C-alpha cells in the first residue's frame, strides 16, 4: 500500500509548481528568455521536430486534416510516416496562436513538459514514500536525467512527463481497484502514447508487469475483479489510441513498412551506454569508454541512493526505527525492481533475447527500432528507489539537520546533471517564402533536391521554412520515404530540364524554389544556364537575394 502522508494542499502545489518551473528554466537556460529565437536544430531531426510541432498546432487551429501534412505531395497521411507528436502539438497550440512562431510553439512544449515531469515524479515518489524532501530529489534525478538531454533534437523523447503520472494512476488503481480508477489509468496510458509512442508502449508494458506483480504479492490473482478491471484499463487505452494509430496500420498494409530486428540492433544499448552521459560533470568518463552509441547513465545521485534504497527495501523485514520514514513496501519495491531488470534487459536489444521475444509477440514492436530507449525506465525505477533511500537517510538524522541535508542533496543532484544545451539561433526566413505565403495555393518543389542517404536530412530546412506558408511540398523527410520520391530525385538531378518539368507537372507542381547558396559555383553556373534555356517554363516571382522563387508555366493553375 502507498504510505500515508500529509494531505496535498494548494500551498504545497504552488510551491512545487514554482520549484519545477525554476528547475526547468535553469536546466534549459536561456530557452525561457528567448523561446522564439532559439532551437535545437542540428542535425536534421531538430528541424524536423520544430516543423512537426508547428504543423500539428497549425492543423488543430485551422481544421485541416492533421495527418495530411504538407510534405511528399501528392501523398496523403504523410504525418504517419514518422511519429505524429499529436499530444505535443496540441500542447503547443496556445504558444503557436500567440506568436505564430514555430520555435516558440516547440519550445513551449519543452518547457511545459519538463515542468510537469518534475511535478509528476514528485507526486509519484511522495505517494510511495510519504516523504516530500525525498520526492524532490527523485523529481530532479528523473526529470533532468542525462538520457533526456542527449535527445533534445527529438521532441517526442523529451515527453517523459506522463510516465510518472501513469504510474501514479496505476498505484491509485492498485490500492483501491474500481472501474473509475481503471478508466483513469487507461486514459493516462493513452495520453502517454499520444505524446510518445515509444513511451506509450514502455509504460503499457510496465503497467502489465505491475498487474502481475501486485496480483501475486497481494493475492489478488484469485480475484476476477482485479483482472477484468485491469483489462478495462487496457481496453480504454486501446480505444482512445486506435483512431490515431489507424494511419500507421494502413501504412504497413499498403507499403510493408516496418522495423526489422536488424534495424533494432543498430539502436541497442551495450554496457558503455550505461556509463555514457550528456551531463558536464560526467565528461571525464567519456574518454574511458572509447566510444558509445547511446546515453543511459542515470547519474551518481540516482545510482548511489537508488542502490541504498533498494538494499533497504529488501534488507529490512520489519521496522525497527519508528522515527524513520518507511521505505517502499515490499510489493512496490518488487514491482520497480522488476521494471528495472526487464527494462535493462530489453534495452540491450535482440542479442539479449527479451527484445526478440517482445518483437515476435507484441504487434506494435514492428514499428519500433530503438531498444535503448527502454533504458529510460531504468532511470525511472532508480529514481523511485532513490526516494526510498533519501527518505530512510533523512529519518536517521535529527530534525534540525534534515533541511540542510535535503538542500545539499538537491544542490548536488542539480550540479551533477547540469549541461549546456547546444542551441542554434533561429534561421531567418528568406523573403521568397513570405512571397510564397501570400501566393495562391499550389504544390512547391525546392532545390537542391537532396535524396542521398547522407544528405537527405537537409530537406528538413525546407520543411522548417514551409511553416511560413504551409503550401504542400514535393519535398520531405521522415522515417518512411515513398518510392516515387527517389524516382523523382533521379529525374530532378539536372533540373530544370524537360524530364524534371514533366515529372513535376504530373504532380500539379506550381512553384519552384532554388536555394542558390546551397549550390557550389559550378553547379550554380549550370543552374543559370538551364534557367535561361527553360525561361518559358518557369516564370520568376522573386529573384532577389540567395533564394529565388519561380512559378511553373502550364501547371494546372497557370494557362
VOGU-3710 file (C-alpha; in Angstrom, 3 decimals, decimal comma):
1> xxxxxxxxxx> 0,000/0,000/0,000  1,036/3,605/-0,510  2,232/5,446/2,541  0,044/7,882/4,356  1,376/11,413/4,404  0,179/14,917/4,931  -2,679/15,934/2,650  -1,597/17,635/-0,547  -2,526/21,305/-0,140  -2,704/24,198/-2,575
11> xxxxxxxxxx> 0,312/25,738/-0,833  2,365/22,628/-1,485  1,090/22,547/-5,057  2,005/26,178/-5,647  5,450/25,693/-4,130  6,007/22,542/-6,174  4,984/24,305/-9,378  7,351/27,211/-8,739  10,125/24,756/-7,874  9,514/22,815/-11,107
21> xxxxxxxxxx> 9,437/25,977/-13,213  12,644/27,279/-11,639  14,456/23,997/-12,297  13,209/23,865/-15,875  14,317/27,431/-16,569  17,745/26,688/-15,092  18,352/23,417/-16,941  17,226/24,832/-20,304  18,661/28,349/-19,939  18,357/30,632/-21,870
31> xxxxxxxxxx> 15,407/28,993/-23,647  12,735/30,600/-21,456  14,253/34,008/-22,140  14,343/33,572/-25,940  11,730/30,956/-26,884  11,127/32,365/-30,381  14,822/32,782/-31,165  16,492/29,522/-30,139  16,136/25,924/-31,194  17,934/22,602/-31,158
41> xxxxxxxxxx> 18,187/22,461/-34,948  21,207/20,330/-35,769  21,168/17,668/-37,000  18,080/17,481/-39,228  15,956/15,814/-36,557  15,851/19,078/-34,622  14,453/20,994/-37,594  12,031/18,139/-38,213  10,753/18,387/-34,625  10,121/22,126/-34,902
51> xxxxxxxxxx> 8,245/21,623/-38,181  6,295/18,681/-36,749  5,038/20,539/-33,685  4,193/23,623/-35,737  2,291/21,541/-38,301  0,163/19,795/-35,686  -0,599/23,093/-33,947  -1,432/24,655/-37,331  -3,733/21,757/-38,225  -5,562/21,849/-34,901
61> xxxxxxxxxx> -6,156/25,596/-35,220  -7,227/25,637/-38,878  -9,266/22,458/-39,165  -7,152/20,747/-41,832  -6,596/17,006/-41,544  -3,688/16,741/-39,137  -2,322/13,589/-40,787  -2,265/15,199/-44,242  0,972/17,047/-43,571  2,416/19,347/-46,217
71> xxxxxxxxxx> 5,243/17,009/-47,272  5,712/14,392/-50,003  2,946/15,799/-52,216  0,740/14,244/-53,613  0,779/11,563/-50,896  -1,777/11,655/-48,080  -1,477/10,898/-44,340  2,203/11,793/-44,535  2,395/12,739/-40,858  2,135/8,997/-40,195
81> xxxxxxxxxx> 5,438/8,460/-41,994  7,022/9,196/-38,595  5,964/9,911/-35,002  2,923/12,190/-35,204  3,517/14,032/-31,900  -0,177/14,824/-31,576  -0,027/15,405/-27,830  2,923/17,758/-28,042  1,387/19,599/-30,984  -1,846/20,132/-29,088
91> xxxxxxxxxx> 0,117/21,400/-26,097  1,837/23,889/-28,409  -1,406/25,473/-29,635  -1,516/28,408/-27,152  2,060/29,477/-27,910  1,504/28,991/-31,632  -1,628/31,145/-31,612  0,051/33,864/-29,568  3,314/34,065/-31,500  2,859/32,286/-34,852
101> xxxxxxxxxx> 6,444/31,184/-34,257  7,281/27,508/-34,843  10,212/27,883/-32,442  8,077/29,315/-29,644  5,492/26,584/-30,197  8,130/23,852/-29,984  9,971/25,384/-27,045  6,782/25,917/-25,059  6,254/22,160/-25,215  9,801/21,523/-23,993
111> xxxxxxxxxx> 9,379/23,879/-21,038  5,900/22,668/-20,090  6,907/19,034/-20,498  9,928/19,303/-18,224  7,940/21,226/-15,631  5,301/18,506/-15,477  7,963/15,813/-15,430  9,233/17,290/-12,153  5,702/17,550/-10,777  4,759/14,033/-11,844
121> xxxxxxxxxx> 7,813/12,347/-10,360  7,418/14,313/-7,146  3,800/13,206/-6,777  4,688/9,582/-7,509  7,612/9,464/-5,077  5,640/11,352/-2,427  2,803/8,853/-2,607  5,125/5,863/-2,445  7,420/7,070/0,349  5,337/9,646/2,203
131> xxxxxxxxxx> 8,402/11,891/2,257  8,342/15,259/0,497  12,087/16,075/0,587  12,895/12,627/-0,806  10,323/13,182/-3,533  12,046/16,426/-4,534  15,360/14,636/-5,010  13,685/11,893/-7,041  12,000/14,513/-9,217  15,338/16,111/-10,076
141> xxxxxxxxxx> 17,166/12,900/-10,954  14,332/11,692/-13,182  13,199/14,874/-14,925  16,703/16,050/-15,842  18,489/12,755/-16,391  21,318/12,518/-18,963  19,134/10,402/-21,252  16,824/13,364/-21,776  19,463/15,942/-22,639  21,113/13,582/-25,109
151> xxxxxxxxxx> 17,884/13,694/-27,108  16,942/17,359/-27,252  16,592/17,152/-31,045  13,736/14,633/-30,674  10,719/16,312/-29,131  8,860/13,031/-28,563  11,712/11,637/-26,467  11,561/14,695/-24,210  7,909/13,961/-23,409  8,658/11,960/-20,258
161> xxxxxxxxxx> 6,137/13,825/-18,087  3,201/11,411/-18,491  5,289/8,409/-17,353  5,177/9,135/-13,597  1,543/10,214/-13,858  0,646/6,855/-15,426  2,434/5,025/-12,625  0,709/7,233/-10,069  -2,631/6,296/-11,639  -1,603/2,641/-11,500
171> xxxxxxxxxx> -0,782/2,787/-7,797  -4,079/4,531/-7,083  -5,816/1,772/-9,043  -3,870/-0,984/-7,287  -4,622/0,420/-3,826  -8,362/0,672/-4,464  -9,447/-1,154/-7,575  -12,551/0,462/-9,066  -13,909/0,903/-12,573  -13,422/4,660/-12,366
181> xxxxxxxxxx> -9,761/4,261/-11,485  -9,313/1,698/-14,249  -10,681/4,204/-16,754  -8,343/6,920/-15,450  -5,403/4,520/-15,720  -6,329/3,645/-19,296  -6,695/7,300/-20,241  -3,309/8,134/-18,742  -1,631/5,379/-20,783  -3,316/6,740/-23,909
191> xxxxxxxxxx> -2,086/10,252/-23,154  1,481/8,996/-22,892  1,131/7,120/-26,182  -0,080/10,287/-27,915  2,916/12,212/-26,599  5,439/9,495/-27,443  4,593/6,120/-28,936  7,777/4,534/-27,558  6,950/5,612/-24,042  3,329/4,554/-24,516
201> xxxxxxxxxx> 4,493/1,036/-25,318  7,031/1,182/-22,497  4,604/2,306/-19,815  1,960/-0,107/-21,081  4,416/-2,942/-20,534  5,352/-1,521/-17,125  1,719/-1,466/-16,043  1,321/-5,007/-17,360  4,256/-6,107/-15,207  2,735/-4,251/-12,268
211> xxxxxxxxxx> -0,599/-6,001/-12,686  1,119/-9,391/-12,469  3,499/-8,461/-9,622  0,762/-6,931/-7,481  -1,600/-9,819/-8,217  0,985/-12,220/-6,822  2,226/-10,019/-3,962  -1,234/-9,032/-2,747  -3,045/-12,237/-3,574  -5,462/-10,586/-5,997
221> xxxxxxxxxx> -4,668/-13,148/-8,702  -7,562/-15,162/-7,278  -9,992/-12,266/-7,755  -11,653/-11,981/-11,190  -12,414/-8,330/-10,447  -8,701/-7,495/-10,455  -8,212/-8,980/-13,903  -11,289/-7,622/-15,623  -10,704/-4,097/-14,270  -7,081/-4,294/-15,415
231> xxxxxxxxxx> -8,477/-5,405/-18,764  -10,829/-2,427/-18,706  -7,849/-0,083/-18,304  -6,126/-1,732/-21,269  -9,299/-1,535/-23,349  -9,741/2,172/-22,614  -6,148/2,872/-23,662  -6,567/0,920/-26,902  -9,919/2,501/-27,783  -8,548/6,018/-27,285
241> xxxxxxxxxx> -5,304/5,435/-29,189  -6,611/3,233/-32,013  -8,136/6,006/-34,189  -4,783/7,788/-34,179  -2,937/4,534/-34,868  -5,001/3,513/-37,904  -2,892/5,572/-40,360  0,165/3,602/-39,241  -1,663/0,305/-39,749  -2,698/1,393/-43,247
251> xxxxxxxxxx> 0,880/2,441/-43,992  2,121/-1,016/-43,046  -0,604/-2,742/-45,059  -0,044/-0,619/-48,176  3,745/-0,384/-48,194  5,033/-3,142/-45,950  6,871/-0,543/-43,890  8,182/-1,871/-40,615  11,264/-2,276/-38,474  13,345/-5,422/-38,524
261> xxxxxxxxxx> 15,427/-6,904/-35,755  18,488/-5,886/-37,757  17,276/-2,272/-37,535  16,947/-2,703/-33,778  20,489/-3,988/-33,415  21,811/-0,636/-34,627  19,934/1,185/-31,863  20,519/-1,200/-28,978  22,377/-0,375/-25,799  25,572/-2,008/-24,638
271> xxxxxxxxxx> 27,391/-1,718/-21,326  29,026/1,525/-22,446  25,638/3,202/-22,825  25,041/2,917/-19,084  28,218/4,897/-18,423  27,768/7,484/-21,192  26,251/10,793/-20,103  25,326/14,183/-21,526  25,971/15,962/-18,206  29,001/18,231/-17,992
281> xxxxxxxxxx> 30,105/16,769/-14,657  30,324/13,305/-16,205  32,512/14,358/-19,110  35,593/12,792/-17,558  34,080/9,327/-18,025  33,561/9,542/-21,767  37,196/9,120/-22,905  37,388/5,994/-20,768  34,601/4,358/-22,776  36,388/4,554/-26,098
291> xxxxxxxxxx> 33,107/5,155/-27,937  29,400/4,742/-27,325  26,155/4,760/-29,287  23,566/5,571/-26,633  23,410/7,670/-23,446  21,786/5,926/-20,479  23,870/6,777/-17,410  21,358/7,672/-14,670  23,740/9,821/-12,632  25,626/9,131/-9,422
301> xxxxxxxxxx> 22,869/10,507/-7,197  20,365/8,086/-8,698  22,837/5,204/-8,574  24,025/5,704/-5,003  20,697/6,452/-3,381  18,881/4,056/-5,679  21,168/1,221/-4,607  20,801/2,245/-0,960  17,031/2,420/-1,267  16,873/-0,942/-2,975
311> xxxxxxxxxx> 19,039/-2,512/-0,282  16,891/-1,011/2,446  13,660/-2,183/0,819  14,797/-5,786/0,567  17,197/-5,863/3,510  14,738/-4,944/6,263  11,990/-7,315/7,234  10,420/-5,125/9,839  10,561/-1,557/11,005  12,980/-1,153/13,866
321> xxxxxxxxxx> 13,317/2,601/13,794  9,905/4,216/14,147  11,419/7,669/13,711  12,450/6,882/10,138  10,084/7,263/7,203  9,157/3,888/5,750  10,833/2,848/2,527  8,764/1,305/-0,222  6,608/-1,632/0,656  7,939/-4,994/-0,484
331> xxxxxxxxxx> 5,288/-5,301/-3,205  6,044/-1,845/-4,602  9,776/-2,485/-4,401  9,356/-5,812/-6,192  7,457/-4,040/-8,959  10,124/-1,400/-9,539  12,898/-3,969/-9,306  11,114/-5,988/-11,994  10,788/-2,839/-14,115  14,486/-2,080/-13,678
341> xxxxxxxxxx> 15,637/-5,587/-14,590  13,274/-6,072/-17,529  13,930/-2,595/-18,959  17,682/-3,108/-18,657  17,413/-6,481/-20,347  15,196/-5,152/-23,156  17,454/-2,174/-23,829  20,265/-4,484/-24,962  18,167/-5,379/-27,987  17,740/-8,596/-29,967
351> xxxxxxxxxx> 21,059/-10,121/-28,939  19,945/-10,258/-25,294  16,809/-12,241/-26,134  13,950/-10,460/-24,362  13,512/-7,795/-27,037  13,309/-10,520/-29,692  10,551/-12,221/-27,712  8,639/-8,952/-27,404  9,155/-8,226/-31,112  7,522/-11,515/-32,066
361> xxxxxxxxxx> 4,675/-11,326/-29,533  3,710/-7,634/-29,249  2,382/-6,315/-32,611  3,445/-2,668/-32,206  7,098/-3,674/-31,869  7,284/-3,932/-35,657  7,151/-0,114/-35,727  9,907/0,337/-33,128  13,618/0,273/-33,817  15,428/1,643/-30,733
371> xxxxxxxxxx> 15,523/-0,812/-27,802  17,951/1,501/-25,979  15,104/3,907/-25,273  13,683/1,387/-22,832  16,661/2,322/-20,672  14,706/5,366/-19,515  12,679/3,001/-17,332  15,903/2,013/-15,566  16,405/5,647/-14,559  12,760/5,928/-13,533
381> xxxxxxxxxx> 12,993/2,862/-11,293  16,239/4,119/-9,767  14,551/7,471/-9,103  11,855/5,714/-7,095  14,441/3,728/-5,152  16,385/6,968/-4,634  13,329/8,464/-2,971  13,210/5,483/-0,632  16,919/5,775/0,109  16,766/9,502/0,819
391> xxxxxxxxxx> 13,667/9,011/2,978  15,489/6,486/5,142  18,602/8,664/5,367  16,598/11,698/6,462  14,759/9,591/9,001  18,027/8,638/10,664  19,280/12,168/11,288  17,959/14,767/13,686  15,233/17,131/12,563  17,471/20,208/12,679
401> xxxxxxxxxx> 19,834/18,744/10,099  17,206/17,417/7,690  16,592/20,717/5,933  20,296/21,259/5,338  20,867/17,696/4,175  17,883/17,907/1,822  19,149/21,184/0,372  22,626/19,724/-0,052  21,294/16,645/-1,829  19,227/18,750/-4,227
411> xxxxxxxxxx> 22,160/21,049/-4,977  24,415/18,059/-5,633  21,808/16,475/-7,918  21,325/19,698/-9,871  25,061/20,330/-10,178  25,730/16,762/-11,248  23,103/16,731/-14,015  23,617/20,237/-15,393  24,622/20,519/-19,018  24,871/23,149/-21,720
421> xxxxxxxxxx> 22,365/22,530/-24,496  23,829/23,420/-27,922  21,082/25,729/-29,135  21,067/27,254/-32,593  19,722/30,704/-33,340  16,503/30,616/-35,343  17,205/30,797/-39,041  15,991/33,985/-40,770  13,230/33,201/-43,247  14,186/34,199/-46,817
431> xxxxxxxxxx> 11,935/36,763/-48,442  10,903/34,271/-51,135  8,958/32,312/-48,515  6,994/35,370/-47,489  6,081/35,921/-51,136  5,026/32,281/-51,291  2,882/32,738/-48,190  0,752/35,345/-49,965  0,613/33,443/-53,270  -2,255/31,246/-54,441
441> xxxxxxxxxx> -2,240/27,678/-53,165  -0,116/25,205/-55,055  2,489/22,481/-54,537  6,133/23,537/-54,189  9,394/21,817/-55,148  12,656/23,056/-53,617  16,196/22,661/-54,861  18,778/21,263/-54,407  16,610/18,151/-54,139  18,590/16,210/-51,543
451> xxxxxxxxxx> 17,947/12,473/-51,717  21,140/10,553/-50,938  21,226/8,878/-47,532  23,982/11,083/-46,124  22,307/14,346/-47,178  18,580/13,609/-47,117  18,177/15,234/-43,703  18,820/18,608/-45,358  15,259/18,504/-46,665  14,219/19,460/-43,130
461> xxxxxxxxxx> 15,422/23,015/-43,752  12,788/23,389/-46,463  10,185/21,876/-44,144  11,095/24,315/-41,399  10,798/27,285/-43,761  7,461/25,932/-45,002  5,936/26,901/-41,656  5,830/30,410/-43,150  3,425/29,437/-45,959  2,155/25,855/-45,373
471> xxxxxxxxxx> 1,953/25,175/-49,091  2,104/21,456/-49,999  5,657/20,338/-50,799  7,001/17,713/-53,165  9,994/17,565/-50,808  10,026/15,853/-47,454  11,929/13,904/-44,842  10,649/11,230/-42,488  11,198/7,688/-41,250  9,307/6,312/-44,237
481> xxxxxxxxxx> 10,011/7,819/-47,653  7,778/6,938/-50,640  9,378/5,174/-53,589  8,388/7,898/-56,053  10,452/10,398/-54,053  13,583/8,589/-55,199  12,191/8,211/-58,721  11,669/11,959/-58,844  15,073/12,670/-57,332  16,771/10,892/-60,243
491> xxxxxxxxxx> 14,756/12,918/-62,752  15,407/16,185/-60,925  19,197/15,916/-60,718  19,645/18,327/-63,647  16,563/20,442/-63,057  15,293/22,435/-64,804  15,116/20,118/-67,801  12,291/18,523/-69,769  12,218/15,276/-67,778  12,113/17,065/-64,440
501> xxxxxxxxxx> 9,478/19,552/-65,594  7,260/16,764/-66,895  7,565/14,883/-63,606  6,674/17,978/-61,567  3,775/18,925/-63,852  2,374/15,427/-63,487  2,172/16,203/-59,772  0,499/19,589/-60,292  3,594/21,386/-59,000  3,014/25,122/-59,186
511> xxxxxxxxxx> 6,098/26,691/-57,600  9,825/26,017/-57,644  12,316/27,399/-55,116  16,067/27,488/-55,730  18,435/27,909/-52,777  21,321/29,335/-54,748  23,529/29,468/-51,660  23,342/25,673/-51,386  24,859/25,120/-54,840  28,601/25,200/-55,398
521> xxxxxxxxxx> 29,938/27,632/-58,001  29,983/25,143/-60,865  26,505/23,819/-60,088  25,146/27,354/-59,779  26,548/28,254/-63,194  24,901/25,191/-64,767  21,641/26,101/-62,997  21,710/29,576/-64,545  22,293/28,072/-67,992  19,327/25,734/-67,637
531> xxxxxxxxxx> 17,108/28,531/-66,312  17,902/30,509/-69,453  17,038/27,535/-71,672  13,739/26,974/-69,837  12,758/30,610/-69,381  9,362/29,879/-70,946  8,666/27,119/-68,447  9,484/28,990/-65,246  8,073/32,420/-64,542  10,099/34,462/-61,998
541> xxxxxxxxxx> 8,149/35,576/-58,936  11,028/36,603/-56,671  14,650/36,531/-57,806  16,482/38,688/-55,312  18,958/37,503/-52,702  20,017/33,888/-52,358  16,631/32,149/-52,528  14,646/32,534/-55,752  11,008/31,671/-56,423  9,515/30,688/-59,797
551> xxxxxxxxx> 6,065/29,684/-60,969  5,712/26,699/-63,291  4,094/27,698/-66,585  1,402/25,325/-67,868  0,824/23,877/-64,422  -2,914/23,178/-63,872  -3,446/26,633/-62,346  -1,348/28,525/-64,928  -2,590/28,790/-68,540
//
